[in-house]
Amino acid sequence: MQPSILMRLLMLVAFIGLLFSGCTPRQAPLTGEPVSQTPPPLASETLPPTLPLVVTITPTPTRTRVPTATLAPIPEIALMDGDSYFSIDGRQQLFFSRNVAAWYLTDFNTLMKWSGEAGTKVVRIQLDNLVAGGNGYTNTGEVDEAWARNWDGVFDQAEKNGVQVLVVFSSWVPWSDPGFGGWAANPMNQKNGGPAATPYELLTKDSDTQNLWLEWVKTLVTRWQGRRNIFAWEIFSEVNLITGATQTPGVEFIERTAAVIRKNDSQHRPVTASMAHFEEWTRFYNSDAVDFINIHPYPLSAQLDRTIIADVHYWLENYDKSVIIGESGLNAESPEKYPPNAEIGVRHAVWAGVVSGSANARSLYWEDGFGIYFQTLSWSFLEKYQHLELPAYRFIEDVDFAGFEPLDIRFPPGTQVWGAAVGNETSAIGWLRDANCEPPDWNLQPVISGQTVSIVVPGSTPTWQVDFYSTQNGTDIVSSTTATRQGSSITISLPDFTDDIAFKMFTQPGSQTGPAASEAAPTTTDLIAGDWSGTIFSETHNFSALVELSIQPGCTLDQVCGMVTTPEMACQGNIVLKEIDGGTFVFLEEDITGAESCVSGGIERLELQADGTLAYAFNLTLPGGERFISNGVLERQ
């Protein structure tokens, strides 16, 4: 989610908006060593008093090469119909990406080098980043040739480092009015000799503004479609922030632009666009113009790892498309306000992306490049994160993600761990961390000990090998164990660890599968009949409630099998058996009565555990898209 658009706007984009007005630093050629330059002073009196006034630029520092991942040639990347993950050189893999930005073209030498060293395969570049010299078009819609040549050099630099480019034709900044500088300096603005009286004309079918925009996009696609390292085309970043934008004209604009791109790209690369997530245009996400969904999480809570996992699960469940993290941050306001231990939260977010079901991970905003625009941060801030994803890259380097989807992890009451996993019938990967390591302090316990988790894994293979890995390097196996399926889940005991730990699971060779591998699957509720009670917790542990279940014996599919009650919320109603999947019983809540917050439609998944307890998972999605997820363990009364 992205609840603080204006915060991010005021702290960064308003500042960059001034650069649109002509205060663009002189550019150095994209060769040789970075140079030290001082841009013209900004008109500080036009800035809000809270903005960081940057009047000097820290030169790119000299760096000592560190041990790196093996650099690879430009990979072949494709998105096949129905796949959640992109195929990289013929194998479905998760990729790492970055949002690069710079003061000078020479800065990209370092940023691309870091990307290649750390295993990043894709950089997301917004073409209206002022480093190249403007928006890229004249007031009559022609491509600014000097601007285009500058980006040619940046794309070349990416290719030298084995990195592909997600081309973003525009952000919303030049098309938002009033007050942030972008629209005032936009060449398409009538005040600058262009055709547009308002930004909204970009969305108006057959307007001069839209026609010029489409021709400009066509020219750029034609220019760059022959390049080996174009990953995909992003039509627009956060299209719903165009002044006056609404769903119908916004989606139609995206669809017209997508048609132009597909007609002129002989390589038929994927096309996407993105929205700021304070609203959800269902027609936008369902449109054929959007080949994959591009999300931008910036949680007010700074719980970026939890937000990534919850958001990716939501988009995967509600739209039949691959999901990537386009950009993200601990906040949408300013990295200058990060607390001292924020690096832990950022690192956790990278690992969360790996196990979320997203096709990519990292894709940070401030840490990847935009932090350079803050005087108190600049290069020293970016350096902290230059190889952040390298351990995670090494961890997944040999993993085939074909058929991977998010797996349900069940945590017992009083758990000290939290995390997520993805996998299929034969293999899975996961990541778990200290559950108490939360913002703003991210305090860590000295050691996490004696913990177990249950993972719901598809298929019926009974015996699994589990290897636990150090997240410090992603390659060292710190412990191994075997685990046996109980119904649809596998309970694993965790080794002692501090901070976080990753794991890989795979079926053991020769392990028997099919119905003979376990007891006959139940067909009635006899296995779980009786009265049950326990506390359930929301995903973020900011909500808990006592749940009581009464389940009748001998109940079969589509019958009312008992009652659910939440005494603290004064809710109660019937539960109808909808499915028995191995040892998992799936119930639908119906006829729920009580307080105003008590609604029907919730899905309960129940599974008897080896210790006699009942694992409980609840999922409810309201018509407006709001989603509630809770988990817990119930005991027989």
ROZA-842545 format. One line per 2 residues: number of its first residue (from 0); their letters; for each residue y, z, x of C-alpha. Coordinates in steps of 0.25 Angstrom, whole numbers. Example, Ala and Ser with C-alpha at 12.3 -4.5 7.8 and 13.67 -1.06 7.14 Angstrom:
BEGIN
0	AS	-18/31/49  -4/29/55
***
This chain:
BEGIN
0	MQ	0/0/0  14/-2/4
2	PS	23/8/-3  35/8/6
4	IL	40/-6/7  55/-2/8
6	MR	52/8/18  46/-2/28
8	LL	57/-12/24  68/-2/28
10	ML	62/2/41  58/-12/46
12	VA	62/-24/38  76/-20/36
14	FI	78/-20/50  70/-33/53
16	GL	78/-39/41  91/-37/50
18	LF	84/-46/60  83/-57/49
20	SG	98/-56/49  99/-62/63
22	CT	96/-50/73  84/-57/78
24	PR	81/-53/93  81/-65/103
26	QA	67/-70/105  60/-72/118
28	PL	49/-82/120  35/-78/117
30	TG	30/-79/131  31/-70/143
32	EP	35/-55/143  42/-49/132
34	VS	57/-47/135  66/-36/132
36	QT	77/-40/122  87/-32/113
38	PP	90/-39/100  104/-39/94
40	PL	108/-26/87  105/-25/73
42	AS	116/-22/62  112/-7/61
44	ET	122/-5/50  114/-13/41
46	LP	102/-5/43  97/7/34
48	PT	100/19/43  85/22/44
50	LP	81/9/51  78/9/65
52	LV	89/1/72  82/-7/83
54	VT	92/-13/93  83/-13/106
56	IT	69/-19/108  59/-12/117
58	PT	53/-23/126  39/-26/125
60	PT	32/-16/135  23/-20/146
62	RT	9/-16/143  -4/-14/150
64	RV	-16/-21/144  -27/-12/138
66	PT	-41/-14/135  -42/-24/124
68	AT	-52/-30/114  -57/-44/119
70	LA	-47/-54/116  -52/-66/107
72	PI	-48/-80/104  -41/-83/91
74	PE	-52/-79/81  -56/-88/69
76	IA	-52/-80/57  -55/-83/42
78	LM	-56/-77/29  -68/-82/21
80	DG	-68/-81/6  -73/-68/1
82	DS	-72/-61/14  -65/-48/16
84	YF	-64/-50/31  -59/-62/39
86	SI	-69/-69/48  -65/-69/62
88	DG	-73/-79/71  -83/-80/60
90	RQ	-86/-65/57  -79/-56/47
92	QL	-71/-46/54  -59/-37/52
94	FF	-47/-41/60  -35/-33/65
96	SR	-21/-38/63  -6/-34/66
98	NV	8/-36/61  16/-41/74
100	AA	31/-41/75  40/-41/86
102	WY	54/-41/91  52/-52/101
104	LT	42/-64/101  37/-59/115
106	DF	33/-46/108  21/-54/101
108	NT	15/-56/115  12/-41/116
110	LM	9/-39/101  -1/-51/101
112	KW	-7/-46/114  -10/-32/108
114	SG	-16/-38/95  -26/-47/103
116	EA	-29/-35/112  -32/-26/100
118	GT	-41/-35/92  -30/-39/82
120	KV	-34/-53/77  -22/-56/68
122	VR	-7/-53/68  2/-54/56
124	IQ	15/-60/58  27/-61/48
126	LD	34/-73/52  48/-67/47
128	NL	47/-57/59  60/-60/65
130	VA	54/-60/79  52/-75/77
132	GG	67/-78/73  68/-77/58
134	NG	60/-80/45  56/-94/50
136	YT	63/-103/40  77/-109/39
138	NT	85/-108/26  80/-122/23
140	GE	65/-117/25  62/-124/38
142	VD	54/-117/48  62/-111/59
144	EA	56/-118/71  60/-108/82
146	WA	54/-96/73  41/-104/71
148	RN	40/-106/86  42/-92/88
150	WD	30/-89/79  22/-100/86
152	GV	23/-92/99  19/-79/92
154	FD	7/-85/86  3/-91/99
156	QA	4/-77/105  -5/-72/95
158	EK	-15/-83/98  -15/-80/112
160	NG	-20/-66/109  -31/-70/99
162	VQ	-23/-66/87  -21/-73/74
164	VL	-8/-73/65  -6/-69/50
166	VV	6/-77/47  16/-70/37
168	FS	26/-80/33  36/-70/28
170	SW	37/-55/25  46/-51/13
172	VP	58/-47/21  65/-60/21
174	WS	63/-61/6  67/-47/2
176	DP	81/-44/-3  90/-36/-2
178	GF	93/-28/10  83/-30/21
180	GG	89/-42/28  77/-52/27
182	WA	82/-59/14  97/-59/19
184	AN	92/-67/32  82/-76/25
186	PM	85/-90/28  80/-94/14
188	NQ	91/-85/8  102/-93/2
190	KN	113/-85/9  106/-91/22
192	GG	106/-105/17  92/-104/11
194	PA	88/-107/-4  84/-93/-9
196	AT	94/-85/-17  84/-73/-17
198	PY	71/-70/-10  63/-72/-23
200	EL	65/-87/-22  54/-87/-12
202	LT	45/-84/-23  51/-94/-33
204	KD	42/-106/-35  48/-119/-31
206	SD	61/-112/-26  67/-118/-13
208	TQ	65/-105/-6  50/-105/-9
210	NL	48/-120/-6  55/-119/7
212	WL	46/-106/10  33/-114/7
214	EW	37/-126/16  41/-116/27
216	VK	27/-110/26  20/-123/25
218	TL	27/-127/38  23/-114/45
220	VT	8/-116/41  8/-130/45
222	RW	14/-126/59  4/-114/61
224	QG	-9/-118/53  -15/-125/66
226	RR	-14/-112/74  -27/-105/77
228	NI	-21/-91/75  -16/-91/61
230	FA	-24/-80/54  -18/-82/40
232	WE	-5/-84/32  2/-73/25
234	IF	12/-79/15  21/-67/13
236	SE	21/-52/17  24/-43/5
238	VN	28/-54/-4  31/-45/-16
240	LI	43/-40/-8  50/-53/-9
242	TG	62/-49/-18  59/-51/-32
244	AT	44/-54/-30  34/-53/-41
246	QT	20/-56/-42  20/-70/-48
248	PG	30/-77/-40  25/-69/-28
250	VE	11/-74/-29  15/-88/-33
252	FI	23/-89/-20  12/-84/-12
254	ER	2/-94/-18  12/-106/-16
256	TA	13/-102/-1  -2/-100/1
258	AV	-4/-114/-5  6/-120/5
260	IR	-1/-112/17  -15/-117/13
262	KN	-11/-131/11  -5/-131/25
264	DS	-15/-123/33  -26/-131/38
266	QH	-34/-119/42  -34/-112/28
268	RP	-30/-99/33  -29/-87/24
270	VT	-16/-84/16  -11/-71/12
272	AS	2/-63/8  5/-49/6
274	MA	12/-39/-3  18/-26/-2
276	HF	9/-17/-9  18/-9/-18
278	EE	13/-19/-29  1/-27/-31
280	WT	1/-42/-36  -13/-44/-40
282	RF	-10/-59/-42  -5/-59/-27
284	YN	-18/-53/-22  -27/-62/-31
286	SD	-20/-75/-27  -28/-85/-19
288	AV	-15/-86/-10  -19/-73/-4
290	DF	-32/-75/4  -32/-60/9
292	IN	-24/-48/4  -14/-42/14
294	IH	-10/-28/12  1/-19/18
296	PY	-2/-4/18  9/5/21
298	PL	6/19/15  16/29/12
300	SA	6/39/16  4/33/30
302	QL	-11/34/27  -13/19/31
304	DR	-28/20/34  -31/25/20
306	TI	-21/15/14  -27/4/21
308	IA	-41/7/16  -37/10/2
310	DV	-28/-3/1  -39/-12/7
312	HY	-49/-7/-2  -40/-9/-14
314	WL	-37/-23/-11  -51/-27/-8
316	EN	-56/-21/-21  -45/-27/-29
318	YD	-44/-41/-23  -55/-50/-18
320	KS	-49/-53/-5  -48/-49/10
322	VI	-38/-39/13  -30/-37/26
324	IG	-19/-27/30  -7/-35/32
326	ES	2/-24/38  2/-9/37
328	GL	8/4/42  8/19/41
330	NA	21/17/33  30/6/28
332	ES	42/13/33  43/14/48
334	PE	33/17/60  44/25/66
336	KY	41/36/56  26/37/60
338	PP	22/51/63  16/55/77
340	NA	1/52/73  3/39/66
342	EI	-5/31/76  -17/38/70
344	GV	-14/33/57  -11/19/62
346	RH	-25/19/69  -32/24/57
348	AV	-26/13/49  -32/2/58
350	WA	-46/8/57  -44/9/42
352	GV	-41/-5/41  -54/-9/48
354	VS	-62/-1/38  -54/-4/25
356	GS	-59/-18/21  -47/-25/26
358	AN	-49/-37/34  -40/-32/45
360	AR	-34/-20/51  -22/-14/59
362	SL	-11/-24/53  -1/-13/55
364	YW	14/-16/54  22/-6/62
366	ED	12/-5/73  9/-20/75
368	GF	23/-24/77  34/-20/68
370	GI	35/-6/74  42/-14/86
372	YF	55/-15/77  57/0/78
374	QT	65/5/90  58/18/91
376	LS	44/11/91  44/-3/96
378	WS	34/-6/106  29/8/109
380	FL	25/9/95  17/-4/95
382	EK	10/-1/108  4/11/101
384	YQ	-4/2/92  -6/-10/101
386	HL	-21/-9/101  -23/0/89
388	EL	-34/-8/83  -42/-11/95
390	PA	-53/0/93  -55/-5/78
392	YR	-55/-19/83  -66/-15/93
394	FI	-74/-8/82  -75/-19/72
396	ED	-76/-31/82  -91/-33/80
398	VD	-90/-29/65  -94/-40/55
400	FA	-85/-37/42  -93/-47/33
402	GF	-95/-41/20  -88/-28/24
404	EP	-81/-21/12  -75/-6/11
406	LD	-86/4/10  -84/17/2
408	IR	-84/29/11  -87/43/4
410	FP	-81/55/10  -87/69/7
412	PG	-78/80/2  -70/87/13
414	TQ	-72/74/22  -64/74/35
416	VW	-65/59/37  -59/47/29
418	GA	-61/32/32  -67/19/27
420	AV	-78/9/30  -81/-6/27
422	GN	-95/-13/28  -106/-20/21
424	ET	-121/-18/19  -124/-18/34
426	SA	-112/-13/41  -100/-5/40
428	IG	-88/1/48  -80/13/45
430	WL	-69/22/50  -66/36/47
432	RD	-55/46/51  -51/60/50
434	AN	-47/61/35  -36/71/38
436	CE	-29/62/48  -18/58/39
438	PP	-3/55/40  7/60/43
440	DW	0/68/55  -13/61/56
442	NL	-19/74/61  -33/73/67
444	QP	-44/83/66  -50/87/80
446	VI	-64/82/75  -70/76/62
448	SG	-84/82/61  -96/82/52
450	QT	-91/71/42  -99/61/34
452	VS	-96/49/25  -103/41/15
454	IV	-101/26/15  -106/17/4
456	VP	-112/5/10  -117/-8/3
458	GS	-132/-12/3  -144/-3/5
460	TP	-147/-2/20  -151/12/22
462	TW	-149/15/37  -136/13/44
464	QV	-131/15/58  -117/21/60
466	DF	-109/20/73  -96/28/74
468	YS	-85/22/83  -73/28/91
470	TQ	-60/23/85  -54/24/98
472	NG	-60/12/104  -69/6/92
474	TD	-81/4/101  -87/17/105
476	IV	-98/22/96  -97/37/95
478	SS	-108/40/86  -119/34/78
480	TT	-128/38/67  -137/32/56
482	AT	-135/34/41  -144/31/29
484	RQ	-139/26/15  -139/35/3
486	GS	-137/26/-9  -125/17/-6
488	SI	-119/26/5  -122/30/19
490	TI	-117/44/24  -114/44/38
492	SL	-111/57/47  -99/55/56
494	PD	-98/59/70  -87/69/74
496	FT	-74/62/77  -59/63/78
498	DD	-49/55/71  -58/43/67
500	IA	-71/36/69  -76/22/65
502	FK	-90/18/62  -100/6/60
504	MF	-112/6/51  -123/-4/51
506	TQ	-137/-5/45  -148/-2/54
508	PG	-157/-13/58  -170/-13/50
510	SQ	-164/-4/39  -170/-7/26
512	TG	-161/-12/15  -163/-15/0
514	PA	-169/-6/-11  -181/-1/-2
516	AS	-171/5/7  -167/16/-2
518	EA	-171/23/-15  -171/15/-28
520	AP	-157/14/-33  -153/22/-45
522	TT	-151/16/-58  -146/28/-66
524	TD	-137/40/-63  -149/50/-61
526	LI	-146/51/-46  -132/57/-48
528	AG	-133/63/-62  -127/77/-64
530	DW	-113/84/-63  -105/81/-50
532	SG	-92/87/-45  -83/85/-33
534	TI	-69/81/-27  -65/67/-25
536	FS	-53/63/-16  -44/50/-15
538	ET	-45/41/-3  -32/47/2
540	HN	-37/62/-1  -24/64/-8
542	FS	-31/66/-21  -44/74/-25
544	AL	-51/78/-38  -63/85/-44
546	VE	-73/75/-50  -84/79/-59
548	LS	-95/70/-63  -106/71/-74
550	IQ	-117/60/-73  -128/59/-82
552	PG	-143/55/-78  -149/42/-82
554	CT	-136/35/-84  -137/20/-81
556	LD	-126/8/-79  -115/7/-89
558	QV	-118/21/-95  -108/33/-96
560	CG	-115/42/-86  -106/54/-86
562	MV	-92/60/-84  -82/61/-74
564	TT	-71/72/-74  -60/75/-64
566	PE	-55/89/-69  -43/90/-61
568	MA	-38/77/-67  -43/80/-81
570	CQ	-51/66/-81  -64/64/-87
572	GN	-73/52/-92  -86/45/-92
574	IV	-93/38/-80  -100/25/-83
576	LK	-111/20/-73  -108/6/-68
578	EI	-116/4/-56  -127/10/-47
580	DG	-126/4/-33  -137/10/-25
582	GT	-134/25/-25  -119/23/-30
584	FV	-116/26/-44  -104/19/-50
586	FL	-97/24/-62  -85/20/-70
588	EE	-76/30/-76  -73/28/-91
590	DI	-66/35/-102  -58/44/-93
592	TG	-49/54/-100  -39/65/-96
594	AE	-26/64/-89  -18/52/-88
596	SC	-23/49/-74  -38/49/-79
598	VS	-42/34/-81  -55/27/-82
600	GG	-60/16/-73  -64/24/-61
602	IE	-76/20/-53  -85/31/-48
604	RL	-95/29/-37  -105/40/-35
606	EL	-116/41/-25  -126/53/-22
608	QA	-126/57/-8  -137/63/1
610	DG	-132/77/0  -132/76/-15
612	TL	-117/74/-17  -111/63/-25
614	AY	-101/53/-18  -90/50/-28
616	AF	-81/38/-26  -70/34/-37
618	NL	-62/22/-38  -51/18/-49
620	TL	-42/6/-49  -31/6/-60
622	PG	-26/-6/-66  -14/-6/-58
624	GE	-22/-6/-45  -20/9/-42
626	RF	-33/14/-36  -40/27/-35
628	IS	-51/31/-25  -58/44/-23
630	NG	-70/49/-17  -78/62/-16
632	VL	-91/69/-17  -97/76/-29
634	ER	-107/87/-30  -118/89/-40
636	Q	-114/101/-50
***
